[in-house]
Amino acid sequence: MKVAIIGTGYVGLVTGACLAQVGRQVHCVDTDRGRIGALRHGECPFHEPGLPALIASGVDSGHLVASDDIDQAASWAQLVFLCVGTPSVGGRIDLTAVRRAAEQIGHAWQGRNDRPVLAVKSTVVPGTTESVLRAALERASGLSAGTGFGLAVNPEFLSQGSAVADFLHPDRIVIGAFDEPSADRLLELYDPFDCPKLVTGLVNAELIKYAANSFQATLISFSNQIAGLCEAVPGADEAVVMKGVHLDRILSLSGADGPILAPAVRFLRGGIGFGGSCFPKDLLALQSFARDRGASTTMLDAVLETNRRRPTCILDLLRAELGGIEGRVVSVLGLAFKPDTDDLRESPGMALIRLLDAAGARIRGHDPLPLARHHAEAVLGPTAIVVDNAAAALAGADAAVIATAWPDYTGWNWTALAASMRQPLLIDGRDIFGGIPPGPPVAYRRVGIGRAPPTQQTRGAA
Ligand SMILES: NC(=O)c1ccc[n+]([C@@H]2O[C@H](COP(=O)([O-])OP(=O)(O)OC[C@H]3O[C@@H](n4cnc5c(N)ncnc54)[C@H](O)[C@@H]3O)[C@@H](O)[C@H]2O)c1
C-alpha cells in the first residue's frame, strides 16, 4: 500500500518508519527542510530510541522517502496520514496547521477517481474531522466524502521515549471511519499488527484519544493528591500506598499467578507532575471544548490545577529545607519532560527552573541527552547554566532536584557528589530511589515526594 505521511514530528516519523519496516511504501512530507534533509540522508532529526535504525533501513531499502512536496506525496498515495501539530493557543486547540494541510491534500486530490483515504492522526477535538477537515478536503478537491474519497480518524497512543515499541506492539488500534471502505483501508494497512482493533465512528475515535489521555493524567494528579495527604501523615508513604492500589487487577496486567504491576505504573505515581506535548494541551483543549458545550469539567479542572501546582510544591519544599531560595544554587536534573526524549514541551523541570529563577536562585540544569541540553540552552539563555556531567551539576550546589526519572541518575556516585555540594540536599521528584532511609549510604538529606518529613534522627541516617 502507498502511504503518505504529512508532518514528520514524533508521531508522523515514527508512523512512517514503522510502516516502512512492515513493508509499506511510505512518502514522508514536512515543511521543515532541515528535517527533510536529515531524513534523506537516513538520519533521525530528534531523539527517539530505535528510530534512527528504522529510518536508515527504510531509506536504504527504498521503502521510505522524504520530501517537502505535499502535492506529489498526496496525489501518489492511497492512504494519507495527517500528523501535523495541534497546539494549544490560549487554552484552546489551534487547528490552523491541520486545516491548511487538509486544503493542500484536497488540492492534490483534484481529478482523482481511485478514492484515496485521509486518516487523521493529529489529536483533534470531537467533530473536527467531520466539520472542518471534510469541508476543507471537499472544497479543495471538488470531490465528496464517501464517493470521491474516504475519511478516518486513527488516533495514536505512542509515548515518546518508547514510541517505536509502542507503535509496533500496540495495546489497541482505534479506527474511526466515515464509512466501511475507509475502515477497510486501515484494517488492510494494519493487517500485520496483532492486537484488538476497535472500529467506530469519527467522533468516538476523536474522543477516545482525549478520554485516554485525560484518564492517565487523572491517575497522575490523583497520585499527587494522595502524595500531599501522605506528607501530612507521619509514617505514610505514597509509593507504598499507590503500589497497593495498582495491584488491583483492574489496573494491572494479569499473569498466570495473578496481577503483575504494569511497568508503566511508575509514571502514574506522585511527583513533580506530568508534562509533554500531549497531556497538558489535550486536557486544556477538552476543558474548553466541554465548557463551550455546557458540559461539566470539574474533574478536568482539578486534574489540571493539581498538576499546575506540582513544580510550586517542589519550590515550597526547597524553600522550607533551605530557609529561603534567594542566592541558593539549585541543580535541576532532567530538562526534557521525561527520560529518553529531547522534547522540552511543558516540561515540569523547565517550569521549576522558571519558578526558581523568579525566586532568585542560581540554577544549574542537567540532562543526559545532548539534544535536550542544546534545546534548553536555546530556550533558557542566561536563566540557567546547562551542564553535561554530574560533577558540574552538583559541585557547590545547595540542593538537587530530580525532575525526570532517568535511570542514569541512580548510577551516579552520590556519595562523592554529596561531598562536593555546599548543602547535600536531594529532592527526589520522581522517586527514583524509592524512599528515604533506607537508601544509598550517602551523607545527604533526601526528601521524597509523598512522605512526611523525616525526623532529625532518620535524616542523619539517610
Ligand atoms: N508527540 C506525541 O507523543 C503524540 C502522541 C499522540 C498524538 N500526538 C498528536 O499528533 C500530532 C503531531 O504531534 P507531534 O508531537 O508529532 O508534532 P510535532 O510538532 O513534533 O510535528 C509536527 C510536524 O508537522 C510539520 N508540519 C506542519 N504543517 C505541515 C504541512 N502543512 N505540511 C507538512 N508538514 C507540516 C511540522 O513542521 C512538524 O515537523 C498532534 O496533534 C499531537 O497532539 C502526539
The ligand as an ORCA input file, in Angstrom:
! r2SCAN-3c Opt
* xyz 0 1
  N       4.036     13.543     20.441
  C       3.284     12.572     20.888
  O       3.689     11.777     21.733
  C       1.874     12.403     20.352
  C       1.172     11.218     20.663
  C      -0.116     11.059     20.132
  C      -0.684     12.062     19.356
  N       0.002     13.205     19.120
  C      -0.623     14.215     18.271
  O      -0.064     14.101     16.961
  C       0.060     15.392     16.352
  C       1.514     15.641     15.989
  O       2.276     15.620     17.170
  P       3.889     15.664     17.124
  O       4.350     15.668     18.532
  O       4.376     14.641     16.179
  O       4.065     17.124     16.473
  P       5.404     17.878     16.054
  O       5.175     19.297     16.369
  O       6.592     17.165     16.637
  O       5.481     17.669     14.463
  C       4.573     18.219     13.552
  C       5.298     18.369     12.224
  O       4.354     18.763     11.224
  C       5.027     19.639     10.310
  N       4.020     20.369      9.536
  C       3.184     21.345      9.937
  N       2.379     21.734      8.917
  C       2.715     20.987      7.838
  C       2.254     20.898      6.484
  N       1.275     21.670      6.021
  N       2.838     20.005      5.655
  C       3.838     19.210      6.097
  N       4.312     19.242      7.355
  C       3.762     20.115      8.228
  C       5.910     20.483     11.213
  O       6.966     21.098     10.516
  C       6.403     19.432     12.227
  O       7.633     18.860     11.835
  C      -0.501     16.385     17.373
  O      -1.859     16.612     17.109
  C      -0.347     15.648     18.700
  O      -1.272     16.070     19.655
  C       1.278     13.394     19.580
*
